[in-house]
Amino acid sequence: MWILNTHIPSSLLLVQERVSEFTYPIPQTLDCVKVHLRVSSQGHYGAIQLAHNYPAPEQLDGEQVIDQEGGILLPCFVDVHAHLDKGHIWPRTPNPDGSFAGAMAAVSQDTSCWTEEDLYRRMSFGLQCSYAHGTQAIRTHLDSSGVLGQRVWKVFRCLRQEWSDRLTLEAVALVPPDYYGQPEAERLLETIAASQGILGGVFFADPQLPQWLDRLFAVAQTWGLPLDLHVDESNNPQDRSLLAIAQAKLRHHFSLPVTCGHCCSLSLQSPPALAETIATVKAAAIGIVSLPLCNLYLQDRQPHHTPRWRGVTALHELKQAGIPLALASDNCRDPFYAFGDHDGLEVLRESTRIAHLDHPFADWVTAITSTPATWMGMGSHTLIQPGAPANFILFEGRTWNELLSRPESDRRVFRAGVEIQAKPPSYRELEI
Ligand SMILES: [Zn+2]
């Protein structure tokens, strides 16, 4: 199959020497490069030709041809921070006031409904939405305390097996910050290790934070497990656990990957405090994931008050420091975020508007594709390059403006070079 005249972000296009047709340099000043691209019958990318230099191939030997007429091609999305276990409980347990505290209380109440069947139905629904919208990999946090946690991980492993030919799935144990010091943590650690999982937790400022972090890093070191933490999801500038986590990683000489999510309060800290944290995060080689949709929903919410603050972390300052960044969906139709559809394009579109990721667009698209793919061990397989699996999405939009102005609900998703027919499931499937 040939895909003709398609725009690809230059930050996602990797050229190898054996592609003799290519002419260098690719103009890095452009957001996109227009190419003709061949997909092999084995489902990999083949030749990639710059449309600027080459007319559309004429000898196509009966191959299928899709002329994109300038429409953008993106690799399938990587959603590196989701909460599939909480997803879609909104209809039965909404957030009473839209606040963070309201969300915590509502989810705590709802967990009494989390049977295996209920978890399976809702998590499966989320996976179907993700897949249909063009996501190829998801890392989900899972509420992991006690008996309930064992049940959630069991359903996750079942679904990971069922979806192994379509989605790469990872899970992170979400527990209170002192959990790893409790006797019942041992069973959870065995479950995480047996599931190739990741240690997680929720961290705010606290006098006991240093000792909790020392415990966490020591446990992670012993078990050889990476970390993905919920950090400073608040508007309190005194919440500086991101700095403490970076210091702890350096102190423990911890070499496995560490990811910190949210980090909202960072953007409300004084310039010296911000600079200190960013320098320490950089030195500790920590990746940051921002969840702009959920943070916009929860942060600065007060009764009868118009929000003034957008809730996102200091994305531009972190990027200027060269810290790896991801954007992800977070919660979906649950008390932490009432909306959403597990759609990577919506995350990119709304993040662009919320956090001003334009002027220029630069390479922010890597935050929902290649950067989190690296964190999930997928290497450069998500880049557009000869030999890589042809997992991609074709859009009608020819420019970033066109791409981010419409939902692009009629996008075409290809996995291993074959167009999938999946559509987002009907909400009626969530009803018993
Ligand atoms: Zn989260």
Residues whose N, C-alpha, C, O or C-beta is under 5 A from the ligand:
A	BS01	ZN	D330
